[in-house]
């Protein structure tokens, strides 16, 4: 399943750093197939605050159940936003607030 994330927070322009994006399901971290081979097998992408990230082919435990996208600001390691991801029947996923 693909997990897409868009940062549309009102104060996103205040952050001059990258974000760590991860996916969890049933309390376990879900790894992803890396989009770039030189990055290895990471479970997150680093993106600028105003960009859209695609976590591709996340290894979800159960693709029928909800997953949780967590975004952390790297400079403070403080959680910035959490969103629930619902799987779609076509193998993609919808992010809900």
Chimera marker file (.cmm) of the C-alpha trace (Angstrom):
<marker_set name="trace">
<marker id="1" x="0.000" y="0.000" z="0.000" r="1" g="1" b="0" radius="0.5"/>
<marker id="2" x="1.232" y="3.509" z="-0.739" r="1" g="1" b="0" radius="0.5"/>
<marker id="3" x="0.992" y="6.154" z="1.956" r="1" g="1" b="0" radius="0.5"/>
<marker id="4" x="0.950" y="9.761" z="0.813" r="1" g="1" b="0" radius="0.5"/>
<marker id="5" x="1.416" y="12.722" z="3.116" r="1" g="1" b="0" radius="0.5"/>
<marker id="6" x="0.931" y="16.442" z="2.542" r="1" g="1" b="0" radius="0.5"/>
<marker id="7" x="1.892" y="18.977" z="5.197" r="1" g="1" b="0" radius="0.5"/>
<marker id="8" x="-0.870" y="21.568" z="5.166" r="1" g="1" b="0" radius="0.5"/>
<marker id="9" x="-0.428" y="22.910" z="8.679" r="1" g="1" b="0" radius="0.5"/>
<marker id="10" x="-0.863" y="26.667" z="9.020" r="1" g="1" b="0" radius="0.5"/>
<marker id="11" x="2.541" y="27.162" z="10.650" r="1" g="1" b="0" radius="0.5"/>
<marker id="12" x="4.558" y="24.941" z="8.317" r="1" g="1" b="0" radius="0.5"/>
<marker id="13" x="6.496" y="27.941" z="6.993" r="1" g="1" b="0" radius="0.5"/>
<marker id="14" x="7.958" y="28.437" z="10.477" r="1" g="1" b="0" radius="0.5"/>
<marker id="15" x="9.964" y="25.228" z="10.288" r="1" g="1" b="0" radius="0.5"/>
<marker id="16" x="13.297" y="25.476" z="8.477" r="1" g="1" b="0" radius="0.5"/>
<marker id="17" x="14.163" y="21.819" z="8.772" r="1" g="1" b="0" radius="0.5"/>
<marker id="18" x="13.345" y="18.396" z="7.419" r="1" g="1" b="0" radius="0.5"/>
<marker id="19" x="10.764" y="16.048" z="8.827" r="1" g="1" b="0" radius="0.5"/>
<marker id="20" x="10.908" y="12.344" z="9.591" r="1" g="1" b="0" radius="0.5"/>
<marker id="21" x="7.820" y="10.539" z="8.337" r="1" g="1" b="0" radius="0.5"/>
<marker id="22" x="7.042" y="7.047" z="9.566" r="1" g="1" b="0" radius="0.5"/>
<marker id="23" x="4.134" y="4.638" z="9.362" r="1" g="1" b="0" radius="0.5"/>
<marker id="24" x="2.853" y="2.526" z="12.236" r="1" g="1" b="0" radius="0.5"/>
<marker id="25" x="0.181" y="-0.108" z="12.433" r="1" g="1" b="0" radius="0.5"/>
<marker id="26" x="-0.962" y="-1.902" z="15.565" r="1" g="1" b="0" radius="0.5"/>
<marker id="27" x="1.902" y="-0.311" z="17.486" r="1" g="1" b="0" radius="0.5"/>
<marker id="28" x="4.642" y="-1.581" z="15.167" r="1" g="1" b="0" radius="0.5"/>
<marker id="29" x="6.756" y="0.470" z="12.785" r="1" g="1" b="0" radius="0.5"/>
<marker id="30" x="6.154" y="-0.334" z="9.125" r="1" g="1" b="0" radius="0.5"/>
<marker id="31" x="9.210" y="-0.394" z="6.899" r="1" g="1" b="0" radius="0.5"/>
<marker id="32" x="9.135" y="0.708" z="3.295" r="1" g="1" b="0" radius="0.5"/>
<marker id="33" x="10.918" y="-0.190" z="0.112" r="1" g="1" b="0" radius="0.5"/>
<marker id="34" x="13.363" y="2.647" z="-0.456" r="1" g="1" b="0" radius="0.5"/>
<marker id="35" x="12.647" y="4.949" z="-3.384" r="1" g="1" b="0" radius="0.5"/>
<marker id="36" x="16.396" y="5.500" z="-3.843" r="1" g="1" b="0" radius="0.5"/>
<marker id="37" x="18.732" y="2.475" z="-3.625" r="1" g="1" b="0" radius="0.5"/>
<marker id="38" x="21.483" y="4.519" z="-1.941" r="1" g="1" b="0" radius="0.5"/>
<marker id="39" x="19.164" y="5.232" z="0.991" r="1" g="1" b="0" radius="0.5"/>
<marker id="40" x="18.812" y="1.597" z="1.953" r="1" g="1" b="0" radius="0.5"/>
<marker id="41" x="15.604" y="0.227" z="3.412" r="1" g="1" b="0" radius="0.5"/>
<marker id="42" x="14.249" y="3.158" z="5.393" r="1" g="1" b="0" radius="0.5"/>
<marker id="43" x="10.830" y="3.420" z="6.978" r="1" g="1" b="0" radius="0.5"/>
<marker id="44" x="10.667" y="7.193" z="6.489" r="1" g="1" b="0" radius="0.5"/>
<marker id="45" x="11.381" y="9.925" z="3.974" r="1" g="1" b="0" radius="0.5"/>
<marker id="46" x="12.880" y="13.318" z="4.722" r="1" g="1" b="0" radius="0.5"/>
<marker id="47" x="10.986" y="16.202" z="3.154" r="1" g="1" b="0" radius="0.5"/>
<marker id="48" x="10.832" y="19.957" z="3.477" r="1" g="1" b="0" radius="0.5"/>
<marker id="49" x="7.804" y="21.263" z="5.398" r="1" g="1" b="0" radius="0.5"/>
<marker id="50" x="5.997" y="22.505" z="2.299" r="1" g="1" b="0" radius="0.5"/>
<marker id="51" x="6.486" y="19.400" z="0.181" r="1" g="1" b="0" radius="0.5"/>
<marker id="52" x="4.476" y="16.253" z="-0.361" r="1" g="1" b="0" radius="0.5"/>
<marker id="53" x="6.030" y="12.920" z="0.564" r="1" g="1" b="0" radius="0.5"/>
<marker id="54" x="5.152" y="9.501" z="-0.770" r="1" g="1" b="0" radius="0.5"/>
<marker id="55" x="5.971" y="6.536" z="1.411" r="1" g="1" b="0" radius="0.5"/>
<marker id="56" x="5.997" y="3.854" z="-1.234" r="1" g="1" b="0" radius="0.5"/>
<marker id="57" x="5.117" y="0.223" z="-0.664" r="1" g="1" b="0" radius="0.5"/>
<marker id="58" x="5.084" y="0.424" z="3.113" r="1" g="1" b="0" radius="0.5"/>
<marker id="59" x="5.190" y="-3.025" z="4.661" r="1" g="1" b="0" radius="0.5"/>
<marker id="60" x="1.838" y="-2.855" z="6.423" r="1" g="1" b="0" radius="0.5"/>
<marker id="61" x="1.007" y="-5.676" z="8.831" r="1" g="1" b="0" radius="0.5"/>
<marker id="62" x="-2.604" y="-5.867" z="7.684" r="1" g="1" b="0" radius="0.5"/>
<marker id="63" x="-3.645" y="-3.887" z="4.623" r="1" g="1" b="0" radius="0.5"/>
<marker id="64" x="-7.285" y="-4.072" z="5.704" r="1" g="1" b="0" radius="0.5"/>
<marker id="65" x="-6.668" y="-2.041" z="8.863" r="1" g="1" b="0" radius="0.5"/>
<marker id="66" x="-5.790" y="1.556" z="9.646" r="1" g="1" b="0" radius="0.5"/>
<marker id="67" x="-2.214" y="2.761" z="9.741" r="1" g="1" b="0" radius="0.5"/>
<marker id="68" x="-0.831" y="5.850" z="11.468" r="1" g="1" b="0" radius="0.5"/>
<marker id="69" x="1.448" y="8.368" z="9.772" r="1" g="1" b="0" radius="0.5"/>
<marker id="70" x="3.674" y="10.211" z="12.245" r="1" g="1" b="0" radius="0.5"/>
<marker id="71" x="5.682" y="13.278" z="11.318" r="1" g="1" b="0" radius="0.5"/>
<marker id="72" x="8.481" y="14.493" z="13.570" r="1" g="1" b="0" radius="0.5"/>
<marker id="73" x="10.532" y="17.661" z="13.253" r="1" g="1" b="0" radius="0.5"/>
<marker id="74" x="14.134" y="16.474" z="13.242" r="1" g="1" b="0" radius="0.5"/>
<marker id="75" x="15.579" y="19.471" z="15.073" r="1" g="1" b="0" radius="0.5"/>
<marker id="76" x="13.479" y="18.912" z="18.185" r="1" g="1" b="0" radius="0.5"/>
<marker id="77" x="12.312" y="15.302" z="17.874" r="1" g="1" b="0" radius="0.5"/>
<marker id="78" x="8.856" y="16.542" z="18.858" r="1" g="1" b="0" radius="0.5"/>
<marker id="79" x="5.845" y="15.073" z="17.153" r="1" g="1" b="0" radius="0.5"/>
<marker id="80" x="4.406" y="17.563" z="14.694" r="1" g="1" b="0" radius="0.5"/>
<marker id="81" x="1.291" y="15.870" z="13.388" r="1" g="1" b="0" radius="0.5"/>
<marker id="82" x="-0.275" y="12.429" z="13.318" r="1" g="1" b="0" radius="0.5"/>
<marker id="83" x="-2.711" y="11.308" z="10.678" r="1" g="1" b="0" radius="0.5"/>
<marker id="84" x="-4.626" y="8.082" z="10.231" r="1" g="1" b="0" radius="0.5"/>
<marker id="85" x="-4.269" y="6.248" z="6.940" r="1" g="1" b="0" radius="0.5"/>
<marker id="86" x="-7.066" y="4.090" z="5.578" r="1" g="1" b="0" radius="0.5"/>
<marker id="87" x="-6.252" y="1.433" z="2.963" r="1" g="1" b="0" radius="0.5"/>
<marker id="88" x="-8.128" y="1.530" z="-0.345" r="1" g="1" b="0" radius="0.5"/>
<marker id="89" x="-9.131" y="-1.525" z="-2.348" r="1" g="1" b="0" radius="0.5"/>
<marker id="90" x="-6.831" y="-0.543" z="-5.228" r="1" g="1" b="0" radius="0.5"/>
<marker id="91" x="-3.677" y="-0.788" z="-3.094" r="1" g="1" b="0" radius="0.5"/>
<marker id="92" x="-3.385" y="2.923" z="-2.371" r="1" g="1" b="0" radius="0.5"/>
<marker id="93" x="-4.247" y="4.669" z="0.877" r="1" g="1" b="0" radius="0.5"/>
<marker id="94" x="-6.207" y="7.730" z="1.927" r="1" g="1" b="0" radius="0.5"/>
<marker id="95" x="-4.868" y="10.034" z="4.625" r="1" g="1" b="0" radius="0.5"/>
<marker id="96" x="-7.552" y="11.351" z="6.966" r="1" g="1" b="0" radius="0.5"/>
<marker id="97" x="-7.176" y="14.077" z="9.575" r="1" g="1" b="0" radius="0.5"/>
<link id1="1" id2="2" r="1" g="1" b="0" radius="0.2"/>
<link id1="2" id2="3" r="1" g="1" b="0" radius="0.2"/>
<link id1="3" id2="4" r="1" g="1" b="0" radius="0.2"/>
<link id1="4" id2="5" r="1" g="1" b="0" radius="0.2"/>
<link id1="5" id2="6" r="1" g="1" b="0" radius="0.2"/>
<link id1="6" id2="7" r="1" g="1" b="0" radius="0.2"/>
<link id1="7" id2="8" r="1" g="1" b="0" radius="0.2"/>
<link id1="8" id2="9" r="1" g="1" b="0" radius="0.2"/>
<link id1="9" id2="10" r="1" g="1" b="0" radius="0.2"/>
<link id1="10" id2="11" r="1" g="1" b="0" radius="0.2"/>
<link id1="11" id2="12" r="1" g="1" b="0" radius="0.2"/>
<link id1="12" id2="13" r="1" g="1" b="0" radius="0.2"/>
<link id1="13" id2="14" r="1" g="1" b="0" radius="0.2"/>
<link id1="14" id2="15" r="1" g="1" b="0" radius="0.2"/>
<link id1="15" id2="16" r="1" g="1" b="0" radius="0.2"/>
<link id1="16" id2="17" r="1" g="1" b="0" radius="0.2"/>
<link id1="17" id2="18" r="1" g="1" b="0" radius="0.2"/>
<link id1="18" id2="19" r="1" g="1" b="0" radius="0.2"/>
<link id1="19" id2="20" r="1" g="1" b="0" radius="0.2"/>
<link id1="20" id2="21" r="1" g="1" b="0" radius="0.2"/>
<link id1="21" id2="22" r="1" g="1" b="0" radius="0.2"/>
<link id1="22" id2="23" r="1" g="1" b="0" radius="0.2"/>
<link id1="23" id2="24" r="1" g="1" b="0" radius="0.2"/>
<link id1="24" id2="25" r="1" g="1" b="0" radius="0.2"/>
<link id1="25" id2="26" r="1" g="1" b="0" radius="0.2"/>
<link id1="26" id2="27" r="1" g="1" b="0" radius="0.2"/>
<link id1="27" id2="28" r="1" g="1" b="0" radius="0.2"/>
<link id1="28" id2="29" r="1" g="1" b="0" radius="0.2"/>
<link id1="29" id2="30" r="1" g="1" b="0" radius="0.2"/>
<link id1="30" id2="31" r="1" g="1" b="0" radius="0.2"/>
<link id1="31" id2="32" r="1" g="1" b="0" radius="0.2"/>
<link id1="32" id2="33" r="1" g="1" b="0" radius="0.2"/>
<link id1="33" id2="34" r="1" g="1" b="0" radius="0.2"/>
<link id1="34" id2="35" r="1" g="1" b="0" radius="0.2"/>
<link id1="35" id2="36" r="1" g="1" b="0" radius="0.2"/>
<link id1="36" id2="37" r="1" g="1" b="0" radius="0.2"/>
<link id1="37" id2="38" r="1" g="1" b="0" radius="0.2"/>
<link id1="38" id2="39" r="1" g="1" b="0" radius="0.2"/>
<link id1="39" id2="40" r="1" g="1" b="0" radius="0.2"/>
<link id1="40" id2="41" r="1" g="1" b="0" radius="0.2"/>
<link id1="41" id2="42" r="1" g="1" b="0" radius="0.2"/>
<link id1="42" id2="43" r="1" g="1" b="0" radius="0.2"/>
<link id1="43" id2="44" r="1" g="1" b="0" radius="0.2"/>
<link id1="44" id2="45" r="1" g="1" b="0" radius="0.2"/>
<link id1="45" id2="46" r="1" g="1" b="0" radius="0.2"/>
<link id1="46" id2="47" r="1" g="1" b="0" radius="0.2"/>
<link id1="47" id2="48" r="1" g="1" b="0" radius="0.2"/>
<link id1="48" id2="49" r="1" g="1" b="0" radius="0.2"/>
<link id1="49" id2="50" r="1" g="1" b="0" radius="0.2"/>
<link id1="50" id2="51" r="1" g="1" b="0" radius="0.2"/>
<link id1="51" id2="52" r="1" g="1" b="0" radius="0.2"/>
<link id1="52" id2="53" r="1" g="1" b="0" radius="0.2"/>
<link id1="53" id2="54" r="1" g="1" b="0" radius="0.2"/>
<link id1="54" id2="55" r="1" g="1" b="0" radius="0.2"/>
<link id1="55" id2="56" r="1" g="1" b="0" radius="0.2"/>
<link id1="56" id2="57" r="1" g="1" b="0" radius="0.2"/>
<link id1="57" id2="58" r="1" g="1" b="0" radius="0.2"/>
<link id1="58" id2="59" r="1" g="1" b="0" radius="0.2"/>
<link id1="59" id2="60" r="1" g="1" b="0" radius="0.2"/>
<link id1="60" id2="61" r="1" g="1" b="0" radius="0.2"/>
<link id1="61" id2="62" r="1" g="1" b="0" radius="0.2"/>
<link id1="62" id2="63" r="1" g="1" b="0" radius="0.2"/>
<link id1="63" id2="64" r="1" g="1" b="0" radius="0.2"/>
<link id1="64" id2="65" r="1" g="1" b="0" radius="0.2"/>
<link id1="65" id2="66" r="1" g="1" b="0" radius="0.2"/>
<link id1="66" id2="67" r="1" g="1" b="0" radius="0.2"/>
<link id1="67" id2="68" r="1" g="1" b="0" radius="0.2"/>
<link id1="68" id2="69" r="1" g="1" b="0" radius="0.2"/>
<link id1="69" id2="70" r="1" g="1" b="0" radius="0.2"/>
<link id1="70" id2="71" r="1" g="1" b="0" radius="0.2"/>
<link id1="71" id2="72" r="1" g="1" b="0" radius="0.2"/>
<link id1="72" id2="73" r="1" g="1" b="0" radius="0.2"/>
<link id1="73" id2="74" r="1" g="1" b="0" radius="0.2"/>
<link id1="74" id2="75" r="1" g="1" b="0" radius="0.2"/>
<link id1="75" id2="76" r="1" g="1" b="0" radius="0.2"/>
<link id1="76" id2="77" r="1" g="1" b="0" radius="0.2"/>
<link id1="77" id2="78" r="1" g="1" b="0" radius="0.2"/>
<link id1="78" id2="79" r="1" g="1" b="0" radius="0.2"/>
<link id1="79" id2="80" r="1" g="1" b="0" radius="0.2"/>
<link id1="80" id2="81" r="1" g="1" b="0" radius="0.2"/>
<link id1="81" id2="82" r="1" g="1" b="0" radius="0.2"/>
<link id1="82" id2="83" r="1" g="1" b="0" radius="0.2"/>
<link id1="83" id2="84" r="1" g="1" b="0" radius="0.2"/>
<link id1="84" id2="85" r="1" g="1" b="0" radius="0.2"/>
<link id1="85" id2="86" r="1" g="1" b="0" radius="0.2"/>
<link id1="86" id2="87" r="1" g="1" b="0" radius="0.2"/>
<link id1="87" id2="88" r="1" g="1" b="0" radius="0.2"/>
<link id1="88" id2="89" r="1" g="1" b="0" radius="0.2"/>
<link id1="89" id2="90" r="1" g="1" b="0" radius="0.2"/>
<link id1="90" id2="91" r="1" g="1" b="0" radius="0.2"/>
<link id1="91" id2="92" r="1" g="1" b="0" radius="0.2"/>
<link id1="92" id2="93" r="1" g="1" b="0" radius="0.2"/>
<link id1="93" id2="94" r="1" g="1" b="0" radius="0.2"/>
<link id1="94" id2="95" r="1" g="1" b="0" radius="0.2"/>
<link id1="95" id2="96" r="1" g="1" b="0" radius="0.2"/>
<link id1="96" id2="97" r="1" g="1" b="0" radius="0.2"/>
</marker_set>
